[in-house]
Amino acid sequence: METAYQKVKVHNEMEWCQVSDMETKKNIEKLLLKSRVSYYVKWEKPKLFSSDKFGTCIFCVNQLQKDIADDAIQPLLEDDNVKIKFINRKLDKYFY
């Protein structure tokens, strides 16, 4: 017997923010896990002649949890040394 949910495909992830520092990435992950926000990290490799060895990572969250994620990292944004670039755009690729 087939359920009705098997044919439903949902794409409600969005690219939320971009980080190029490993310490900031770890702190964001801790805060999102503490607030129980579902996320995944998408990596962008550094350019060929770039001095950046780390590259950048993009945090993708569910659109319904975006406000919770914004509230979760608010203490991190108060630090002036933290560099987070907010993207807030819907993903245009499907991964299946």
KOLNURO-254610 format. One line per 3 residues: their letters; for each residue x, y, z of C-alpha. Coordinates in Angstrom, 1 decimal, always signed. Layout:
N
A> X:Y:Z; ...
//
This chain:
96
MET> +0.0:+0.0:+0.0; +1.4:+3.4:-1.0; +1.0:+6.4:+1.2
AYQ> +0.1:+9.9:+0.0; +3.3:+11.4:+1.4; +5.6:+9.4:-0.9
KVK> +4.9:+11.6:-4.0; +5.2:+14.9:-2.2; +8.4:+16.8:-2.8
VHN> +9.1:+19.7:-0.5; +11.8:+22.3:-1.2; +11.7:+24.8:+1.6
EME> +15.4:+25.2:+2.4; +17.0:+28.6:+2.0; +20.6:+29.8:+2.0
WCQ> +20.7:+31.7:+5.2; +24.2:+33.0:+5.9; +27.8:+32.7:+4.7
VSD> +30.9:+32.4:+6.9; +34.6:+32.3:+6.1; +36.0:+31.6:+9.6
MET> +36.1:+28.2:+11.1; +35.7:+29.4:+14.7; +32.6:+31.4:+13.7
KKN> +31.2:+28.3:+11.9; +31.6:+26.2:+15.0; +29.9:+28.8:+17.2
IEK> +27.0:+29.1:+14.8; +26.6:+25.3:+14.8; +26.5:+25.1:+18.6
LLL> +23.9:+27.9:+18.8; +21.7:+26.3:+16.1; +21.9:+22.9:+17.7
KSR> +21.1:+24.4:+21.1; +18.0:+26.0:+19.6; +17.1:+22.8:+17.8
VSY> +17.2:+24.4:+14.3; +17.6:+22.0:+11.4; +20.4:+23.1:+9.1
YVK> +23.1:+21.9:+6.7; +26.3:+23.4:+5.5; +27.3:+23.8:+1.9
WEK> +31.0:+24.4:+1.2; +32.4:+26.6:-1.5; +36.0:+26.0:-2.4
PKL> +38.4:+28.9:-2.4; +39.3:+30.5:-5.8; +42.5:+29.4:-7.6
FSS> +44.7:+32.3:-6.6; +43.0:+33.1:-3.4; +45.0:+33.4:-0.2
DKF> +42.1:+32.0:+1.7; +42.7:+28.3:+2.6; +39.4:+27.7:+4.3
GTC> +37.0:+28.7:+1.6; +33.5:+29.7:+2.7; +30.6:+27.7:+4.0
IFC> +26.9:+28.5:+3.6; +24.4:+27.6:+6.3; +21.1:+26.5:+4.8
VNQ> +18.0:+26.4:+7.1; +14.3:+25.6:+6.7; +12.3:+28.7:+5.8
LQK> +9.9:+28.0:+8.7; +12.8:+28.1:+11.2; +14.6:+31.2:+9.8
DIA> +13.3:+33.5:+12.6; +14.3:+31.0:+15.3; +17.8:+30.8:+13.7
DDA> +18.0:+34.6:+13.6; +17.2:+34.8:+17.3; +19.6:+31.9:+18.1
IQP> +22.7:+33.7:+16.8; +21.8:+37.1:+18.1; +24.5:+36.9:+20.9
LLE> +27.1:+36.1:+18.3; +26.2:+39.2:+16.3; +27.0:+41.5:+19.2
DDN> +30.7:+40.7:+18.8; +32.4:+43.1:+16.4; +35.0:+40.6:+15.3
VKI> +32.4:+38.2:+13.9; +31.9:+38.4:+10.1; +28.7:+36.8:+9.0
KFI> +27.1:+37.7:+5.6; +23.4:+37.1:+5.5; +22.2:+35.8:+2.1
NRK> +18.5:+34.9:+2.7; +17.7:+33.4:-0.7; +15.8:+30.3:-1.7
LDK> +17.8:+27.4:-3.1; +17.4:+27.0:-6.8; +18.9:+23.4:-7.0
YFY> +17.2:+20.2:-6.2; +19.4:+17.5:-4.7; +17.4:+14.4:-5.9
//
